[in-house]
Amino acid sequence: MSLSDPLGDMLTRIRNGQKAGKATIVSPASKVRASVLDVLKREGYIRGYQQSDGEAGGIEFRIELKYHEGHPVIREISRVFNGLGISILSTPRGVMSDNEARAANVGGEVLCRVF
């Protein structure tokens, strides 16, 4: 299946999984998705993720969602949104959080924001 917005698809899977109270969700794998998941893990928004072979023969990620006192740690996750939280950027030095990009003095494209 071809997706027009693979990153948006993964963010929607995370959002829907947390609304349903799931411990883990599955998403097709890609380098950009892995980079975004690395930032989410470093910043404490997910427990982690593992790569595995999918049922349809492709590679997928099993993403471990994180909760605090029964509530999702991620209150909102979307491609673009103004407000608090972190932004995940694609920079010339790789995918990193907005704080990391400021510290490295690099700019880039905002991939998504996490609240």
GROMACS elastic network, one bead per residue, 0.5 to 0.9 nm:
[ bonds ]
;  ai    aj funct       b0    kb
    2     6     6  0.85863   500
    3     6     6  0.55399   500
    3     9     6  0.77695   500
    4     8     6  0.88161   500
    4     9     6  0.88194   500
    5     8     6  0.52253   500
    5     9     6  0.61899   500
    5    10     6  0.88945   500
    6    10     6  0.64255   500
    6    11     6  0.87871   500
    6    28     6  0.84806   500
    6    30     6  0.87696   500
    6    33     6  0.81340   500
    7    10     6  0.51757   500
    7    11     6  0.63010   500
    7    12     6  0.86232   500
    7    32     6  0.76387   500
    7    33     6  0.62731   500
    7    36     6  0.86713   500
    7    79     6  0.81580   500
    7   111     6  0.81281   500
    7   112     6  0.86686   500
    8    11     6  0.50843   500
    8    12     6  0.61165   500
    8    13     6  0.86170   500
    8    78     6  0.73487   500
    8    79     6  0.63872   500
    8   112     6  0.85144   500
    9    12     6  0.51134   500
    9    13     6  0.62453   500
    9    14     6  0.87499   500
    9    27     6  0.82502   500
   10    13     6  0.50146   500
   10    14     6  0.62688   500
   10    15     6  0.86149   500
   10    26     6  0.86404   500
   10    27     6  0.60015   500
   10    28     6  0.79182   500
   10    33     6  0.75392   500
   11    14     6  0.50863   500
   11    15     6  0.61293   500
   11    16     6  0.85697   500
   11    77     6  0.65406   500
   11    78     6  0.65039   500
   11    79     6  0.78203   500
   11   112     6  0.85723   500
   12    16     6  0.59628   500
   12    17     6  0.83166   500
   12    77     6  0.80381   500
   12    78     6  0.77539   500
   13    16     6  0.51609   500
   13    17     6  0.58760   500
   13    18     6  0.85129   500
   13    25     6  0.70595   500
   13    26     6  0.77830   500
   13    27     6  0.72582   500
   14    17     6  0.51033   500
   14    18     6  0.61999   500
   14    19     6  0.86390   500
   14    24     6  0.88137   500
   14    25     6  0.69085   500
   14    26     6  0.87928   500
   14    27     6  0.88326   500
   14    63     6  0.81410   500
   14    65     6  0.75926   500
   14    77     6  0.82063   500
   15    18     6  0.53721   500
   15    19     6  0.63022   500
   15    20     6  0.87551   500
   15    74     6  0.80866   500
   15    75     6  0.86344   500
   15    76     6  0.73927   500
   15    77     6  0.66917   500
   15    78     6  0.86083   500
   16    19     6  0.50611   500
   16    20     6  0.62062   500
   16    21     6  0.86190   500
   16    22     6  0.88044   500
   17    20     6  0.51207   500
   17    21     6  0.61623   500
   17    22     6  0.52500   500
   17    23     6  0.78363   500
   17    24     6  0.74054   500
   17    25     6  0.62308   500
   17    65     6  0.79380   500
   18    22     6  0.58927   500
   18    23     6  0.79400   500
   18    24     6  0.88549   500
   18    25     6  0.89584   500
   18    65     6  0.70330   500
   18    66     6  0.83741   500
   18    67     6  0.84083   500
   18    71     6  0.85643   500
   18    72     6  0.60156   500
   18    73     6  0.88333   500
   18    74     6  0.80884   500
   19    22     6  0.78343   500
   19    72     6  0.78658   500
   21    65     6  0.88733   500
   21    67     6  0.87250   500
   21    70     6  0.86221   500
   21    71     6  0.84862   500
   21    72     6  0.78839   500
   22    25     6  0.70187   500
   22    64     6  0.87926   500
   22    65     6  0.73508   500
   23    63     6  0.84452   500
   23    64     6  0.59565   500
   23    65     6  0.54803   500
   23    66     6  0.74675   500
   23    67     6  0.86553   500
   24    49     6  0.88155   500
   24    62     6  0.63647   500
   24    63     6  0.53151   500
   24    65     6  0.55947   500
   24    66     6  0.89375   500
   25    61     6  0.81296   500
   25    62     6  0.57251   500
   25    63     6  0.52960   500
   25    64     6  0.68020   500
   25    65     6  0.75367   500
   26    60     6  0.66440   500
   26    61     6  0.55707   500
   26    63     6  0.61448   500
   27    33     6  0.89625   500
   27    59     6  0.89318   500
   27    60     6  0.55426   500
   27    61     6  0.52637   500
   27    62     6  0.67492   500
   27    63     6  0.76500   500
   28    33     6  0.85590   500
   28    54     6  0.80193   500
   28    58     6  0.74295   500
   28    59     6  0.62331   500
   28    61     6  0.60541   500
   28    62     6  0.89536   500
   29    32     6  0.85674   500
   29    33     6  0.64943   500
   29    34     6  0.70252   500
   29    51     6  0.73963   500
   29    52     6  0.88588   500
   29    58     6  0.80861   500
   29    59     6  0.55641   500
   29    61     6  0.55449   500
   30    33     6  0.52198   500
   30    34     6  0.61341   500
   30    35     6  0.86395   500
   30    59     6  0.83273   500
   30    60     6  0.82272   500
   30    61     6  0.88613   500
   31    34     6  0.50522   500
   31    35     6  0.61655   500
   31    36     6  0.87046   500
   32    35     6  0.50432   500
   32    36     6  0.62616   500
   32    37     6  0.85867   500
   32    90     6  0.87532   500
   32    95     6  0.77685   500
   33    36     6  0.51300   500
   33    37     6  0.61014   500
   33    38     6  0.85429   500
   33    61     6  0.89858   500
   34    37     6  0.50035   500
   34    38     6  0.60558   500
   34    39     6  0.87287   500
   34    49     6  0.87438   500
   34    61     6  0.83054   500
   35    38     6  0.50346   500
   35    39     6  0.64855   500
   35    40     6  0.87817   500
   35    94     6  0.80029   500
   35    95     6  0.57624   500
   35    96     6  0.77933   500
   36    39     6  0.52153   500
   36    40     6  0.62867   500
   36    41     6  0.86940   500
   36    88     6  0.68865   500
   36    89     6  0.85756   500
   36    95     6  0.67332   500
   36    96     6  0.76747   500
   36    97     6  0.88602   500
   36   111     6  0.83737   500
   36   112     6  0.86715   500
   37    41     6  0.60886   500
   37    42     6  0.85430   500
   37    46     6  0.79626   500
   37    48     6  0.77024   500
   37    49     6  0.74188   500
   37    63     6  0.83211   500
   38    41     6  0.51667   500
   38    42     6  0.61454   500
   38    43     6  0.85935   500
   38    48     6  0.80379   500
   38    49     6  0.85381   500
   38    95     6  0.87519   500
   38    96     6  0.85635   500
   39    42     6  0.50483   500
   39    43     6  0.60426   500
   39    44     6  0.85096   500
   39    45     6  0.86786   500
   39    88     6  0.72233   500
   39    95     6  0.76495   500
   39    96     6  0.60899   500
   39    97     6  0.63163   500
   40    43     6  0.52303   500
   40    44     6  0.61662   500
   40    45     6  0.51405   500
   40    46     6  0.59084   500
   40    47     6  0.87045   500
   40    48     6  0.83328   500
   40    88     6  0.84968   500
   40    97     6  0.85511   500
   40   114     6  0.84431   500
   41    44     6  0.50928   500
   41    45     6  0.58572   500
   41    46     6  0.51330   500
   41    47     6  0.62039   500
   41    48     6  0.56707   500
   41    49     6  0.83043   500
   42    45     6  0.78379   500
   42    46     6  0.85012   500
   43    46     6  0.82028   500
   43    86     6  0.85530   500
   43    97     6  0.81683   500
   44    47     6  0.70422   500
   44    48     6  0.89960   500
   44    66     6  0.83461   500
   44    73     6  0.84638   500
   45    48     6  0.88652   500
   45    65     6  0.78319   500
   45    66     6  0.64897   500
   45    67     6  0.88284   500
   45    73     6  0.60102   500
   45    74     6  0.61137   500
   45   114     6  0.83104   500
   46    49     6  0.81071   500
   46    63     6  0.76351   500
   46    64     6  0.61657   500
   46    65     6  0.50046   500
   46    67     6  0.84744   500
   46    73     6  0.77890   500
   46    74     6  0.82056   500
   47    63     6  0.78685   500
   47    64     6  0.52831   500
   47    65     6  0.58734   500
   47    66     6  0.55015   500
   48    62     6  0.85412   500
   48    63     6  0.61280   500
   48    64     6  0.53155   500
   48    65     6  0.75274   500
   48    66     6  0.86914   500
   49    61     6  0.63001   500
   49    62     6  0.54079   500
   49    64     6  0.57203   500
   49    65     6  0.87879   500
   50    60     6  0.83308   500
   50    61     6  0.55098   500
   50    62     6  0.52958   500
   50    63     6  0.67146   500
   50    64     6  0.84883   500
   51    59     6  0.68977   500
   51    60     6  0.57286   500
   51    62     6  0.64376   500
   51    63     6  0.88598   500
   52    58     6  0.87077   500
   52    59     6  0.57780   500
   52    60     6  0.55047   500
   52    61     6  0.62602   500
   52    62     6  0.74249   500
   53    56     6  0.83651   500
   53    57     6  0.63708   500
   53    58     6  0.59978   500
   53    60     6  0.60563   500
   53    61     6  0.85886   500
   54    57     6  0.52820   500
   54    58     6  0.50904   500
   54    59     6  0.52397   500
   54    60     6  0.54750   500
   54    61     6  0.85490   500
   55    58     6  0.72273   500
   55    59     6  0.87376   500
   56    59     6  0.86440   500
   65    72     6  0.79044   500
   65    73     6  0.83146   500
   65    74     6  0.88970   500
   66    71     6  0.86315   500
   66    72     6  0.62165   500
   66    73     6  0.57796   500
   66    74     6  0.78646   500
   67    70     6  0.57261   500
   67    71     6  0.52313   500
   67    73     6  0.50628   500
   67    74     6  0.81585   500
   68    71     6  0.52963   500
   68    72     6  0.62959   500
   68    73     6  0.60018   500
   69    72     6  0.84346   500
   71    74     6  0.86740   500
   71    75     6  0.86045   500
   72    75     6  0.63596   500
   73   115     6  0.85801   500
   74    77     6  0.67739   500
   74   114     6  0.67512   500
   74   115     6  0.58833   500
   75   114     6  0.77696   500
   75   115     6  0.54345   500
   76   113     6  0.82453   500
   76   114     6  0.59923   500
   77    80     6  0.85973   500
   77    81     6  0.85465   500
   77   112     6  0.72843   500
   77   113     6  0.59607   500
   77   115     6  0.62201   500
   78    81     6  0.67178   500
   78   111     6  0.89565   500
   78   112     6  0.57030   500
   78   113     6  0.58603   500
   78   114     6  0.68954   500
   78   115     6  0.89450   500
   79   110     6  0.79907   500
   79   111     6  0.60188   500
   79   113     6  0.61876   500
   79   114     6  0.88123   500
   80    87     6  0.86436   500
   80   110     6  0.73702   500
   80   111     6  0.73480   500
   80   112     6  0.53882   500
   80   113     6  0.59377   500
   81   112     6  0.78749   500
   81   113     6  0.63559   500
   81   114     6  0.86931   500
   82   113     6  0.82944   500
   83   113     6  0.88792   500
   83   115     6  0.81689   500
   84    87     6  0.89723   500
   84   113     6  0.86970   500
   84   114     6  0.81967   500
   84   115     6  0.62506   500
   85   113     6  0.68848   500
   85   114     6  0.53956   500
   86    97     6  0.65530   500
   86    98     6  0.63361   500
   86    99     6  0.77967   500
   86   112     6  0.85523   500
   86   113     6  0.55987   500
   86   114     6  0.52635   500
   86   115     6  0.66396   500
   87    96     6  0.84750   500
   87    97     6  0.56722   500
   87    98     6  0.51936   500
   87    99     6  0.82944   500
   87   110     6  0.65151   500
   87   111     6  0.74741   500
   87   112     6  0.58262   500
   87   114     6  0.62652   500
   87   115     6  0.88840   500
   88    95     6  0.69100   500
   88    96     6  0.56665   500
   88    98     6  0.59708   500
   88   109     6  0.84870   500
   88   110     6  0.58989   500
   88   111     6  0.56151   500
   88   112     6  0.54490   500
   88   113     6  0.60888   500
   88   114     6  0.79555   500
   89    94     6  0.82253   500
   89    95     6  0.55389   500
   89    96     6  0.54964   500
   89    97     6  0.60184   500
   89    98     6  0.64655   500
   89   101     6  0.76952   500
   89   107     6  0.79623   500
   89   108     6  0.58223   500
   89   109     6  0.53334   500
   89   111     6  0.53093   500
   89   112     6  0.72926   500
   89   113     6  0.88995   500
   90    93     6  0.80215   500
   90    94     6  0.58761   500
   90    96     6  0.66783   500
   90    97     6  0.88690   500
   90   107     6  0.82635   500
   90   108     6  0.53465   500
   90   109     6  0.52248   500
   90   110     6  0.64993   500
   90   111     6  0.65255   500
   91    94     6  0.50738   500
   91    95     6  0.58508   500
   91    96     6  0.73050   500
   91   101     6  0.76565   500
   91   106     6  0.67525   500
   91   107     6  0.59717   500
   91   109     6  0.67221   500
   91   110     6  0.89224   500
   92    95     6  0.82703   500
   92   106     6  0.75323   500
   92   107     6  0.78929   500
   92   108     6  0.71363   500
   93    96     6  0.82835   500
   93   101     6  0.87911   500
   93   104     6  0.88283   500
   93   106     6  0.78560   500
   95   101     6  0.88915   500
   95   108     6  0.89407   500
   95   111     6  0.88272   500
   96    99     6  0.81067   500
   96   100     6  0.59997   500
   96   101     6  0.63286   500
   97   100     6  0.51925   500
   97   101     6  0.62298   500
   97   102     6  0.86968   500
   98   101     6  0.50123   500
   98   102     6  0.61731   500
   98   103     6  0.86192   500
   98   107     6  0.88022   500
   98   110     6  0.85934   500
   99   102     6  0.51859   500
   99   103     6  0.62411   500
   99   104     6  0.86363   500
  100   103     6  0.50937   500
  100   104     6  0.61262   500
  100   105     6  0.84453   500
  100   106     6  0.87985   500
  101   104     6  0.50408   500
  101   105     6  0.58811   500
  101   106     6  0.52652   500
  101   107     6  0.64642   500
  101   108     6  0.82601   500
  102   106     6  0.63303   500
  102   107     6  0.76892   500
  103   106     6  0.79536   500
  104   107     6  0.89030   500
  110   113     6  0.76367   500
